Amino acid sequence: MPELDWVGKKAVLNHHREVPFHLLKCNKSLSVGDAGSGNLLVQGDNLLALKALLPYYAGKVKCIYIDPPYNTGNENWVYNDNVNSPEIRRWLRKTVGKEGDDLSRHDKWLCMMYPRLSLLRNFLTEDGVILISLDETELAHLRLMLDEVFGKANFIGSFVWNTRNTDNRVKTYLSPDHEYIIAYGRSHGASILGRRIDRSDFKNPDNDPRGPYVTDPLTGKATATERPNLHAYNMEQPGTSNVWKPDPAKGWITDEAGYRALLADNRIWWPPNPARGKPRKKRFLSETQERMPASSFWTEFRALSGAKEVGDILGRRVFAFPKPISVIQKVIDHCAPPDCIVLDSFAGTGTTAHAVLAQNTADGGSRRFIVVEMDEAISRDVTAQRIRKAIEGYGDTPGLGGGFRYCTLGAGLFDQAGNISPEVRFADLAAHIYFTETGEPIPKRAGRTPLLGVHNGTAIYLLFNGVLGDKRPDGGNVLTSITLAGLPQHDGPKTVYGEGCRLSPPRLKRERVTFKQVPYGIKVT
Ligand SMILES: C[S@@+](CC[C@H](N)C(=O)[O-])C[C@H]1O[C@@H](n2cnc3c(N)ncnc32)[C@H](O)[C@@H]1O
């Protein structure tokens, strides 16, 4: 398989594994509405933010939509589109080393994207889909990179959408009027949902007892030489003298036996004016799936301006090119089932969050969003405010309801020396340990219990912060005969994390306990 190489690639290939885990701190004053809605806006570099979210959402997200910087090199945008923001420059220098100073802007973009895409993949359910907006600047690079990160076989396809209805005079003789949304699945089985059928297209002109239907052509695609049996008969409308011969270049879609079966079952629609139409096959609403294949070509958004939409919501122009909300709503309708989590780690003005709320209102869904924006001012003054207005309403536009929690990145889970940071609570460490031990998010637990969950038959326990009620040093955080007896029962192997262990190796073996010492036995990345 052809592979893409670029300066700095080696440095970032495994970088996502080395990114330290951080805590997420909730900011109540910037949060809005129902805190239990499951919606989240995280302010911070998405590399750290995604790593912080992973223990809670790994393998749980059905739909990721991202709109990363296109890397056009256009410095006039409100946000830097050329991967030169101070945060990313600092990050590149730290991660790629001195070489980071000399990277071309394409190398920088690829270095920035690779570890983030690698992390994003871990969020997807087996049947989940990632969709990425892009123009042609990095398209070829991105496709090769996605082949590497997601697997070539998991490429689903590209949506192409018409972005404008006036000439785009950035090039002399070619006006780029479209952008791409590239879709990959987590696995080969991943599929997009397709588009909803439009019920109003279905009619019942001849009162067929099977109800309304649309019609599909009966004309085929093969010549008489290729498929003689599809040219071997005429179609004759019963009770009339109307006859249709097969098109010599195309024939019919079925042979004579198939035609007779359709005829016997009254599945052929006859044109009212035989000189101007051809027989067609009925397709009944009652026999049609709710969804049809999604067209890859979207023309209906050409007159829309995301900047105007956001300007109308916030009362001021803040962003040059946010996406029109209906584009993202269409992405969500096609790719995010009604009860899933939608993740966008390049949130910008928060169009994805707004589109999730709008689509829920449109189809009664209960999708939740997680969006991440690095720029503090954008996140606080634009993203959060836009989503707040969407929830509460603005002008004559009624609110869509719901709420979200606003979070920032807190301390690292571990300090430089590998000790657990003082801010870390039992629930934080529990989520981290369960995730690093199993690769899965911690299951919901009933109340305060040292039993984090059972995975593949092994129970995982954590003794930390005196979870058993004994907070003395050398007390409840240490595995002794007493604390072992106090653990919720499990008939099978046990992994116990604690600050110390007073049980002998033969006793541990008898009890089928693997002991791991906190913090040294905890995987840090
Ligand atoms: C192209 S804009 C997204 C626009 C968005 N789809 C909308 O409709 O408003 C990209 C956004 O990603 C943000 N961004 C860039 N690098 C980031 C990073 N490493 N982590 C989080 N956000 C980042 C930028 O600040 C910018 O707001």
The ligand as a Gaussian input file, in Angstrom:
#p B3LYP/6-31G(d) Opt

LIG

0 1
 C      -12.226000      25.377000      10.607000
 S      -12.576000      25.859000      12.207000
 C      -14.034000      24.948000      12.597000
 C      -15.255000      25.696000      12.211000
 C      -16.518000      25.031000      12.685000
 N      -16.811000      23.821000      11.968000
 C      -17.694000      25.973000      12.565000
 O      -18.631000      25.699000      11.801000
 O      -17.676000      26.987000      13.224000
 C      -11.356000      25.016000      13.132000
 C      -11.372000      25.326000      14.604000
 O      -10.530000      24.396000      15.250000
 C       -9.836000      25.066000      16.280000
 N       -8.608000      24.298000      16.519000
 C       -7.465000      24.304000      15.796000
 N       -6.564000      23.476000      16.344000
 C       -7.153000      22.933000      17.433000
 C       -6.722000      22.002000      18.418000
 N       -5.511000      21.469000      18.389000
 N       -7.588000      21.658000      19.407000
 C       -8.841000      22.181000      19.439000
 N       -9.284000      23.087000      18.538000
 C       -8.458000      23.454000      17.549000
 C       -9.578000      26.468000      15.753000
 O       -9.393000      27.376000      16.834000
 C      -10.872000      26.722000      14.975000
 O      -11.807000      27.348000      15.801000

